Amino acid sequence: MKALILAIAITTSAHALDWQPVTLSANEGIYSIESWKQDWPHCEFEDGIAEGRVSLVKADGLPWLRVAYAPGQIGPDKGGCGWRWPFLNKKKSAPKPKAELRYIVQFEDGFDFVKGGKMPGLCGGPKTITGGDPCNGLEGWSARLMWRKEGRGQAYVYHVNQPSQYGDEFDFPADFRFPTGMPVQVHLAMTINTVGQRDGTLRIWISLPQQKERLMVEKTDMEWTKTADIGVDSILFNTFHGGSDATWAPTKPCAARFGQISFLR
């Protein structure tokens, strides 16, 4: 494990000092509300922490958040976890026009991908836009990842010009599969559009052990917002199976680990 994590870190070490890590300070065991508040201050909501679905585990001395997905359940409130962590004070700071997010995900052996599920990403605006919320350009936007059937990958985003009520899907290359039992680095970067134009960007790279980053999604015509008051202000840390109905739910206990979370803005 240690060698694999080191190999991933080496491929993405440029400007490492500019990246701000999310410190996981708890002891091993169930991730308590108190520890969560210390590591992720100023969140307005949480799912899955109080229910005990998130634990802190260590591998080769590194801390990971282990999320246990409940069999037969979908959504962050019943089947996974979720919170929005503001990395700047929206009342005191000007909107940020761009940001990047990195983390390592490891789907444990035997992970039940079923039809798909959500992974962490970035968001902005006064409202957390998910779950079919309208994205009218005046309240917010979101950009997350999804795993899909058999470990395929997607970007899953809420933006002004999405074709349906629910988020837009941008597929990873057809040959890609998220593996199980090994760490995979996710790297998401985005810029906000100029108001009135479709010039915002979204890029997602994936690094497998001992391999360089591979560009999976590149969009340069995004309209995230219709107002200059909205930028990039938060990590949207949510992960769960779903989907809108029980056909997305895992049929057996399964878990994924998230670690080395950092952001650049």
C-alpha positions as CSV (number, residue, x, y, z in Angstrom):
1,M,0.0,0.0,0.0
2,K,2.7,2.5,1.0
3,A,4.6,2.1,-2.3
4,L,1.4,2.5,-4.3
5,I,0.5,5.7,-2.5
6,L,4.0,7.1,-2.9
7,A,3.9,6.4,-6.6
8,I,0.7,8.3,-7.0
9,A,2.1,11.3,-5.0
10,I,5.2,11.5,-7.1
11,T,3.3,11.9,-10.3
12,T,1.5,15.0,-8.9
13,S,4.1,16.7,-6.8
14,A,4.4,20.0,-8.7
15,H,3.5,23.0,-6.7
16,A,2.7,20.8,-3.7
17,L,3.3,23.6,-1.2
18,D,0.4,25.6,-2.7
19,W,-2.1,22.8,-1.9
20,Q,-4.0,23.0,1.4
21,P,-4.6,19.7,3.0
22,V,-7.7,18.7,4.9
23,T,-6.3,17.4,8.2
24,L,-7.9,14.3,9.6
25,S,-7.0,14.5,13.3
26,A,-9.1,11.9,15.0
27,N,-8.0,8.6,16.5
28,E,-8.9,5.3,14.7
29,G,-12.4,4.2,15.1
30,I,-15.9,5.7,14.4
31,Y,-15.6,9.3,13.2
32,S,-17.5,11.2,15.9
33,I,-19.5,14.4,15.4
34,E,-16.8,16.2,17.6
35,S,-14.0,15.0,15.4
36,W,-15.9,15.8,12.2
37,K,-16.6,19.4,13.4
38,Q,-12.9,19.8,14.2
39,D,-11.7,18.6,10.8
40,W,-14.5,20.2,8.8
41,P,-15.6,23.4,10.6
42,H,-18.6,25.5,9.7
43,C,-20.5,22.9,7.8
44,E,-24.3,23.6,7.8
45,F,-25.4,19.9,7.6
46,E,-24.1,16.4,7.7
47,D,-25.3,12.9,6.8
48,G,-23.9,9.6,7.9
49,I,-21.6,10.9,10.7
50,A,-24.2,10.7,13.5
51,E,-25.3,7.3,12.2
52,G,-21.8,5.9,12.5
53,R,-21.2,5.1,8.8
54,V,-17.9,6.9,8.7
55,S,-14.7,5.7,10.5
56,L,-11.1,6.8,10.6
57,V,-8.7,4.1,9.7
58,K,-4.9,4.2,9.1
59,A,-2.8,2.4,6.6
60,D,1.0,2.8,6.6
61,G,0.5,5.7,9.1
62,L,-1.8,7.7,6.8
63,P,-5.4,8.5,7.9
64,W,-8.4,7.6,5.7
65,L,-12.1,8.2,6.0
66,R,-13.8,4.8,5.5
67,V,-17.4,5.1,4.4
68,A,-19.6,2.0,4.9
69,Y,-22.5,1.9,2.4
70,A,-25.6,0.4,3.8
71,P,-27.1,-2.6,1.9
72,G,-30.4,-1.8,0.3
73,Q,-30.1,2.0,0.8
74,I,-29.4,4.9,-1.5
75,G,-28.6,8.6,-0.8
76,P,-26.3,10.2,1.7
77,D,-28.9,10.3,4.5
78,K,-29.4,6.5,4.6
79,G,-26.7,4.8,2.6
80,G,-23.5,6.9,2.6
81,C,-22.4,10.2,3.9
82,G,-22.4,13.9,2.9
83,W,-21.5,17.4,3.9
84,R,-20.6,20.7,2.4
85,W,-17.4,22.3,3.7
86,P,-16.8,26.0,2.9
87,F,-13.1,26.6,2.4
88,L,-13.7,30.4,2.5
89,N,-15.9,32.8,4.3
90,K,-18.5,33.7,1.7
91,K,-19.5,36.8,3.6
92,K,-16.0,38.2,3.9
93,S,-14.2,36.9,0.8
94,A,-14.7,37.7,-2.8
95,P,-15.9,34.8,-5.0
96,K,-13.1,32.7,-6.2
97,P,-13.1,32.1,-10.0
98,K,-11.3,28.8,-9.9
99,A,-10.3,25.9,-7.7
100,E,-8.9,22.4,-7.7
101,L,-9.5,19.3,-5.6
102,R,-7.4,16.2,-5.1
103,Y,-8.1,13.1,-3.1
104,I,-7.3,9.4,-3.2
105,V,-10.1,6.9,-3.3
106,Q,-9.8,3.2,-2.7
107,F,-12.8,1.0,-3.3
108,E,-12.4,-2.0,-1.0
109,D,-12.2,-5.5,-2.5
110,G,-15.7,-6.8,-3.5
111,F,-17.1,-3.3,-3.7
112,D,-20.7,-3.4,-5.1
113,F,-20.8,-0.8,-7.9
114,V,-24.4,-1.7,-8.9
115,K,-25.7,1.0,-11.2
116,G,-23.6,3.9,-9.8
117,G,-23.0,6.3,-7.0
118,K,-21.6,9.7,-6.2
119,M,-18.1,10.8,-5.1
120,P,-16.8,14.1,-3.7
121,G,-16.3,17.3,-5.8
122,L,-16.7,21.1,-5.7
123,C,-19.6,23.5,-5.5
124,G,-20.5,27.2,-5.1
125,G,-23.3,29.5,-4.4
126,P,-25.7,30.1,-1.5
127,K,-27.6,26.8,-2.1
128,T,-26.2,23.3,-2.4
129,I,-27.5,22.3,-5.9
130,T,-28.1,18.5,-5.9
131,G,-30.9,15.9,-6.1
132,G,-32.8,17.5,-9.0
133,D,-32.6,21.1,-7.7
134,P,-33.0,23.7,-10.5
135,C,-29.7,25.1,-11.6
136,N,-30.9,28.6,-12.9
137,G,-27.5,30.3,-12.5
138,L,-28.6,32.4,-9.5
139,E,-28.4,30.0,-6.6
140,G,-25.4,27.7,-7.2
141,W,-23.9,24.8,-9.1
142,S,-22.0,21.5,-8.3
143,A,-19.4,19.3,-9.9
144,R,-18.9,15.8,-8.6
145,L,-17.7,12.4,-9.8
146,M,-19.7,9.2,-10.2
147,W,-18.7,5.6,-10.3
148,R,-21.0,3.6,-12.6
149,K,-21.8,0.0,-13.4
150,E,-18.7,-2.2,-13.3
151,G,-16.5,0.7,-12.2
152,R,-16.9,3.0,-15.1
153,G,-16.5,6.7,-14.4
154,Q,-18.3,10.0,-15.1
155,A,-18.3,13.7,-14.2
156,Y,-21.7,14.5,-12.7
157,V,-22.5,18.3,-12.8
158,Y,-25.3,20.8,-12.2
159,H,-24.9,23.7,-14.6
160,V,-27.1,26.3,-16.3
161,N,-27.4,24.5,-19.6
162,Q,-28.0,21.0,-18.5
163,P,-30.5,19.1,-20.7
164,S,-32.7,17.7,-17.9
165,Q,-33.7,18.3,-14.3
166,Y,-31.0,16.1,-12.9
167,G,-27.3,16.6,-13.3
168,D,-25.5,16.3,-16.6
169,E,-23.2,13.3,-17.2
170,F,-19.8,13.4,-18.9
171,D,-18.4,9.9,-19.4
172,F,-14.8,8.9,-18.8
173,P,-13.1,7.0,-21.7
174,A,-14.8,3.7,-22.5
175,D,-11.8,1.6,-21.5
176,F,-11.5,3.1,-18.0
177,R,-12.7,1.2,-14.8
178,F,-12.2,2.1,-11.2
179,P,-10.2,-0.8,-9.7
180,T,-10.9,-2.3,-6.3
181,G,-8.3,-2.9,-3.7
182,M,-5.9,-0.2,-4.8
183,P,-5.6,3.6,-4.3
184,V,-6.6,5.9,-7.2
185,Q,-6.0,9.7,-7.2
186,V,-8.8,12.0,-8.4
187,H,-7.9,15.5,-9.6
188,L,-10.7,17.9,-10.4
189,A,-10.1,21.5,-11.7
190,M,-12.6,24.1,-12.7
191,T,-13.0,27.8,-13.6
192,I,-16.1,29.9,-13.4
193,N,-17.5,31.3,-16.6
194,T,-17.6,35.0,-17.5
195,V,-21.1,36.2,-16.8
196,G,-23.2,35.9,-19.9
197,Q,-20.7,33.6,-21.6
198,R,-20.2,29.8,-21.8
199,D,-16.4,29.8,-21.2
200,G,-16.2,28.1,-17.9
201,T,-14.1,24.9,-17.7
202,L,-14.1,21.5,-16.0
203,R,-11.3,19.0,-16.2
204,I,-10.9,15.7,-14.3
205,W,-7.8,13.5,-14.3
206,I,-7.2,10.1,-12.7
207,S,-3.9,8.6,-11.6
208,L,-3.6,4.9,-11.2
209,P,-0.6,3.5,-9.2
210,Q,2.7,4.0,-10.9
211,Q,1.1,5.8,-13.8
212,K,0.8,9.5,-14.8
213,E,-2.4,11.5,-14.6
214,R,-4.8,10.7,-17.4
215,L,-7.3,13.3,-18.6
216,M,-10.8,11.9,-18.4
217,V,-13.0,14.9,-18.9
218,E,-12.4,18.2,-20.5
219,K,-15.2,20.8,-21.0
220,T,-14.4,24.4,-22.0
221,D,-17.9,25.6,-22.7
222,M,-19.5,25.5,-19.3
223,E,-21.9,28.1,-17.9
224,W,-21.9,27.6,-14.1
225,T,-23.5,30.9,-13.1
226,K,-25.3,34.0,-14.3
227,T,-24.1,36.3,-11.6
228,A,-20.6,37.4,-10.5
229,D,-21.6,36.8,-6.9
230,I,-21.1,33.0,-7.3
231,G,-17.7,31.4,-7.5
232,V,-16.1,28.3,-6.1
233,D,-16.4,28.2,-2.3
234,S,-16.8,24.6,-1.0
235,I,-15.8,21.0,-1.1
236,L,-19.0,18.9,-1.6
237,F,-18.0,15.7,0.2
238,N,-20.7,13.3,-0.4
239,T,-20.6,9.7,-1.5
240,F,-23.5,7.2,-1.7
241,H,-25.2,4.8,-4.1
242,G,-27.9,6.3,-6.3
243,G,-29.8,7.1,-8.3
244,S,-33.4,7.6,-7.6
245,D,-34.6,4.2,-6.5
246,A,-33.7,0.9,-4.8
247,T,-32.3,-0.6,-8.0
248,W,-29.2,1.5,-7.4
249,A,-28.7,0.2,-3.8
250,P,-25.9,-2.2,-2.9
251,T,-26.9,-5.8,-2.2
252,K,-24.2,-6.4,0.4
253,P,-22.0,-4.4,2.8
254,C,-19.3,-2.5,1.0
255,A,-16.9,0.4,1.7
256,A,-14.6,2.9,0.2
257,R,-11.7,4.9,1.7
258,F,-10.9,8.5,1.0
259,G,-7.6,10.1,2.0
260,Q,-5.0,12.8,1.2
261,I,-7.7,15.3,0.5
262,S,-6.4,18.8,-0.5
263,F,-7.5,21.8,-2.5
264,L,-6.0,24.7,-4.4
265,R,-7.8,28.0,-4.9
